[in-house]
């Protein structure tokens, strides 16, 4: 069974990235929305980068940096989806 610590770190750094992404560019999501979309982005981007590099996730520092960037990206994408025409209000 894999350790849960890397996933928790990705989630926390992703949420922080979502919060920082909102501070840099307001996206219309609330605090909870930014934290949740950032947490999702913080877990998805490291998985994609790991898969693109051949499945090796040995470099923990790179995973943490991509989690932070993924959190900011997830927050911005969440804000874009909220503002999209035809989106549910």
N, C-alpha and C positions, 0 to 999 in steps of 0.2 A: 504494500500500500504506500502510495506516494505521500510525501510530507505536505501538509496543508500550508506551511509557512510561506512558500513562494506565492501561492494564490492570495493569501491574506495581504502580503506586501503589495502585490499588484493591485488589489482592490483599494487599499488605502492610498497608494500613490496615484492611482487613477482618479479617485475621488478628489485628491488634492490638485491634480492636474485639471480636473473639471472646474474646480473652484477658481484656480488661477486663470484658466481660459475665460471664465466669465468676468474676472476682474480686468483682463486685458481688453476684451471686446464683449460688451453686453449682448446677450443672445435671447433675452426674453424668458428664459426658464427661471424658475424659482430656485432657492437654495437646495431643496431636496432634489429637484429635477437635475440640477448641475452635478450634485454628488452622485446620483444614480447613473446618469449618462456617462459621467467620468469613470465611475467604477466599472461599467461595462466596457468602455473603451480601453481602460487600463488592463483588462484581461484579454481583450480580443487582439490588440495590436502586438503584444509579445508573442501570442500564439501564431499570428501570421508571419512575423519576422522569423520565428523559430522554424516554421514550416518552410519558408523560403530559403533558409540556410541549411537545409538538409535534416531538420529534426533535432539538432543538438541544442540544448538549452543549458549548456554548462556555464556560460558567462553570466553570472548573476547581476553584475553591474549593468551590463547592456540590457538585461530584462527589466531592471528597475527604471532605467532611463526611458526605455520604450513604453513602460507602463505610465510614466508621468506624461510623456508626449501623447500617448493614446488617450489618456484621460482628458487632456485639453482638446484633442481632436473629437472625441466622443461628445463632449459638451457643445462644441461648435456645430457638429452634425445634428445633434438633438435640437439645437436652436433653429437650424435651417429647416428641419422637418416640421417644427411647430409653426413656423412662419409660411410654410408652403401653401399655395392656394389650394383650396379644397380639403385641407387638413381638418380633422375633427377639432372643434373648439373645446 
